[in-house]
Amino acid sequence: MLHVLAGILTTASLSSAIPTANPTPEEPDGPSPRACITLDAPGGGRAFVCKSWEVAGDGLFDGTWWTRSYTGNVQLHARMDGIVERAWNGQYLATQRFQLQLCNRGTGRCSGWW
């Protein structure tokens, strides 16, 4: 089960350019707060990713994340309460902290957590 926090930690690079589109999942519907960013992987590659969340109670959050587009040989990591998974999109439930990170598969180097 995926667990995630919506605390926005902006250590990743922002960019106004949107990378070439790849097939992406549908965006979630509803009134949940949402944040999006372009993450740049060290050594090349970028991804435009978003996350949404709702308060689940007791300091926990439920939410989703999705990738709108990406370029280069990259991989997205999702960290939910310290557990890291590789996935372009997903859902988390009853999570205290959720962050995303983009890694360059060729160099093994990663962006900061967002």
C-alpha positions as a Markdown table, in Angstrom:
| # | Residue | x | y | z |
|---|---|---|---|---|
| 1 | Met | 0.0 | 0.0 | 0.0 |
| 2 | Leu | 1.3 | 3.4 | -0.9 |
| 3 | His | 1.5 | 6.1 | 1.8 |
| 4 | Val | 2.2 | 9.8 | 1.1 |
| 5 | Leu | 2.3 | 13.3 | 2.6 |
| 6 | Ala | 1.4 | 16.4 | 0.7 |
| 7 | Gly | 4.1 | 18.6 | 2.3 |
| 8 | Ile | 5.6 | 20.5 | -0.6 |
| 9 | Leu | 9.3 | 20.4 | -0.4 |
| 10 | Thr | 10.7 | 22.3 | -3.4 |
| 11 | Thr | 14.2 | 21.2 | -3.8 |
| 12 | Ala | 13.7 | 20.3 | -7.5 |
| 13 | Ser | 14.3 | 22.6 | -10.4 |
| 14 | Leu | 11.4 | 24.5 | -11.9 |
| 15 | Ser | 11.1 | 25.1 | -15.6 |
| 16 | Ser | 8.6 | 26.7 | -17.8 |
| 17 | Ala | 9.2 | 24.4 | -20.8 |
| 18 | Ile | 7.1 | 21.3 | -20.9 |
| 19 | Pro | 8.9 | 18.2 | -22.3 |
| 20 | Thr | 7.6 | 16.1 | -25.2 |
| 21 | Ala | 4.4 | 14.4 | -24.3 |
| 22 | Asn | 4.2 | 10.6 | -23.7 |
| 23 | Pro | 1.0 | 8.7 | -22.9 |
| 24 | Thr | -0.2 | 9.7 | -19.5 |
| 25 | Pro | -3.0 | 8.5 | -17.2 |
| 26 | Glu | -6.1 | 10.6 | -16.7 |
| 27 | Glu | -5.9 | 13.3 | -14.1 |
| 28 | Pro | -7.9 | 12.8 | -11.0 |
| 29 | Asp | -11.2 | 14.6 | -10.7 |
| 30 | Gly | -12.5 | 16.5 | -7.7 |
| 31 | Pro | -11.6 | 19.4 | -5.5 |
| 32 | Ser | -8.4 | 18.1 | -4.0 |
| 33 | Pro | -5.5 | 20.5 | -3.7 |
| 34 | Arg | -3.0 | 20.0 | -6.5 |
| 35 | Ala | 0.6 | 20.9 | -7.3 |
| 36 | Cys | 2.7 | 20.4 | -10.4 |
| 37 | Ile | 6.4 | 20.9 | -11.3 |
| 38 | Thr | 9.0 | 20.0 | -13.9 |
| 39 | Leu | 11.7 | 17.9 | -12.3 |
| 40 | Asp | 15.2 | 17.9 | -14.0 |
| 41 | Ala | 17.4 | 14.9 | -13.5 |
| 42 | Pro | 21.1 | 15.5 | -13.2 |
| 43 | Gly | 22.8 | 14.5 | -16.4 |
| 44 | Gly | 19.7 | 15.1 | -18.6 |
| 45 | Gly | 16.0 | 14.3 | -18.7 |
| 46 | Arg | 13.0 | 15.9 | -17.2 |
| 47 | Ala | 9.4 | 15.1 | -16.2 |
| 48 | Phe | 6.3 | 17.2 | -15.7 |
| 49 | Val | 4.7 | 15.6 | -12.6 |
| 50 | Cys | 1.7 | 16.5 | -10.4 |
| 51 | Lys | 0.4 | 15.4 | -7.0 |
| 52 | Ser | -3.0 | 15.9 | -5.3 |
| 53 | Trp | -4.0 | 15.2 | -1.7 |
| 54 | Glu | -6.9 | 15.3 | 0.8 |
| 55 | Val | -6.8 | 15.3 | 4.6 |
| 56 | Ala | -7.5 | 11.8 | 5.9 |
| 57 | Gly | -7.4 | 12.8 | 9.6 |
| 58 | Asp | -4.9 | 12.4 | 12.4 |
| 59 | Gly | -2.2 | 14.2 | 10.4 |
| 60 | Leu | -2.5 | 11.7 | 7.5 |
| 61 | Phe | -3.2 | 12.3 | 3.8 |
| 62 | Asp | -4.7 | 10.4 | 0.9 |
| 63 | Gly | -3.7 | 11.3 | -2.6 |
| 64 | Thr | -2.5 | 10.6 | -6.1 |
| 65 | Trp | 0.4 | 11.5 | -8.4 |
| 66 | Trp | 0.8 | 11.4 | -12.1 |
| 67 | Thr | 3.2 | 12.2 | -14.9 |
| 68 | Arg | 2.0 | 14.4 | -17.8 |
| 69 | Ser | 5.2 | 14.0 | -19.9 |
| 70 | Tyr | 8.9 | 13.1 | -19.7 |
| 71 | Thr | 12.0 | 13.1 | -21.8 |
| 72 | Gly | 15.3 | 11.3 | -21.6 |
| 73 | Asn | 16.3 | 8.1 | -19.9 |
| 74 | Val | 14.6 | 8.9 | -16.6 |
| 75 | Gln | 12.7 | 7.2 | -13.8 |
| 76 | Leu | 10.4 | 8.7 | -11.2 |
| 77 | His | 10.7 | 7.7 | -7.6 |
| 78 | Ala | 7.8 | 8.2 | -5.1 |
| 79 | Arg | 8.6 | 8.2 | -1.4 |
| 80 | Met | 5.8 | 7.5 | 1.1 |
| 81 | Asp | 6.6 | 7.7 | 4.8 |
| 82 | Gly | 10.2 | 6.6 | 3.9 |
| 83 | Ile | 9.3 | 3.8 | 1.5 |
| 84 | Val | 10.5 | 4.4 | -2.1 |
| 85 | Glu | 8.8 | 3.0 | -5.1 |
| 86 | Arg | 9.4 | 3.5 | -8.8 |
| 87 | Ala | 6.2 | 4.5 | -10.6 |
| 88 | Trp | 5.0 | 7.2 | -13.1 |
| 89 | Asn | 1.7 | 7.4 | -11.3 |
| 90 | Gly | -0.1 | 6.0 | -8.3 |
| 91 | Gln | -2.1 | 6.5 | -5.2 |
| 92 | Tyr | -1.3 | 6.7 | -1.5 |
| 93 | Leu | -3.5 | 6.3 | 1.6 |
| 94 | Ala | -3.1 | 7.3 | 5.2 |
| 95 | Thr | 0.3 | 8.8 | 4.6 |
| 96 | Gln | 2.2 | 11.4 | 6.7 |
| 97 | Arg | 4.8 | 12.4 | 4.1 |
| 98 | Phe | 4.9 | 12.0 | 0.3 |
| 99 | Gln | 7.6 | 13.2 | -2.1 |
| 100 | Leu | 8.7 | 12.7 | -5.7 |
| 101 | Gln | 12.2 | 12.5 | -7.2 |
| 102 | Leu | 13.5 | 12.1 | -10.8 |
| 103 | Cys | 16.5 | 10.0 | -11.6 |
| 104 | Asn | 18.7 | 9.7 | -14.7 |
| 105 | Arg | 19.0 | 5.9 | -15.4 |
| 106 | Gly | 22.3 | 6.3 | -17.2 |
| 107 | Thr | 24.1 | 8.2 | -14.5 |
| 108 | Gly | 22.2 | 7.0 | -11.5 |
| 109 | Arg | 22.0 | 10.7 | -10.3 |
| 110 | Cys | 18.7 | 12.1 | -9.0 |
| 111 | Ser | 17.0 | 15.4 | -8.4 |
| 112 | Gly | 16.2 | 16.6 | -4.9 |
| 113 | Trp | 13.0 | 15.4 | -3.3 |
| 114 | Trp | 9.9 | 17.4 | -4.0 |
